[in-house]
Amino acid sequence: DLGSLSPLRCAKPTMLRRSASVLLRHARFISTSFQNSQSVTIISAPVSAGQRRPGTEMGPKTLYDAGLMSHFEKKLWHVRNVRNAVPPDSAAAALSNADRQELAGKHAEAIYRTVKEAAKDPDEFVLTVGGDHSISAGTILGILSARPDTCVIWIDAHADINTFQTSPSGNLHGMSAALSLGLDPAAVNRPGLKWLADIPKTLAAERLVYVGLRDLDEGEAKLLRERGIAHFTTADIDRDGMHAVIARALDTVDPHS
């Protein structure tokens, strides 16, 4: 029920940890070669230009300092590469809204090209690390360019599916799903986003499912209804449990179902 979502602003960390664990246990349609992969390429995306506040550009460093590399080592995974898609943009908060939009768009392009190149190896696990949700568009479109059968399970309190026409703030971090889906064709005319005109494939609506939604703008709720995009709210998780919700989410986007 999209109309019942509360105006809370951030996803619960415990929900994200639970959902990631359950997702891996249920991911039955992942290719055998990928399941057996033990090599990971990490794409660092220290970006903050997708919104007004500084700090999200510290996401990669914070995760590295917290032991991300040792986590892979404990799982016997080899970190083959750590690529910096963009330099830290700690000065972005001082820019005008228009300049930040343009910078975020350029960052998304750099992430797109870096992810696309890394994902050409079908056995490589590609992980983009950052804190600003605007990095999602470049990540998804980059993966799609190399792996066109990709499906997306978007685990977040927010849908990030605003367009330039519906966004109350104009911040690109709230438009990353819409850009990935190609919902705003005129976006290619915006500074920093002209690269979208050359994207070979955007994400199909039936290949996207949301888990954990609890805060939508009015325009986002309308887009979800109109496009028939599958979604599960925090109320669904509280009622049915994470295992059941993840299983249903996977059934929704399973390319072999």
Secondary structure as GFF3:
##gff-version 3
##sequence-region A 1 257
A	DSSP	three_ten_helix	2	4	.	.	.	ID=ss1
A	DSSP	alpha_helix	13	26	.	.	.	ID=ss2
A	DSSP	alpha_helix	32	35	.	.	.	ID=ss3
A	DSSP	beta_strand	39	45	.	.	.	ID=ss4
A	DSSP	three_ten_helix	56	58	.	.	.	ID=ss5
A	DSSP	alpha_helix	59	65	.	.	.	ID=ss6
A	DSSP	alpha_helix	68	74	.	.	.	ID=ss7
A	DSSP	beta_strand	78	84	.	.	.	ID=ss8
A	DSSP	three_ten_helix	92	94	.	.	.	ID=ss9
A	DSSP	alpha_helix	97	118	.	.	.	ID=ss10
A	DSSP	beta_strand	125	130	.	.	.	ID=ss11
A	DSSP	alpha_helix	135	146	.	.	.	ID=ss12
A	DSSP	beta_strand	152	155	.	.	.	ID=ss13
A	DSSP	three_ten_helix	172	174	.	.	.	ID=ss14
A	DSSP	alpha_helix	176	181	.	.	.	ID=ss15
A	DSSP	three_ten_helix	185	189	.	.	.	ID=ss16
A	DSSP	three_ten_helix	194	198	.	.	.	ID=ss17
A	DSSP	three_ten_helix	205	207	.	.	.	ID=ss18
A	DSSP	beta_strand	208	213	.	.	.	ID=ss19
A	DSSP	alpha_helix	218	227	.	.	.	ID=ss20
A	DSSP	beta_strand	230	233	.	.	.	ID=ss21
A	DSSP	alpha_helix	234	240	.	.	.	ID=ss22
A	DSSP	alpha_helix	242	253	.	.	.	ID=ss23
###
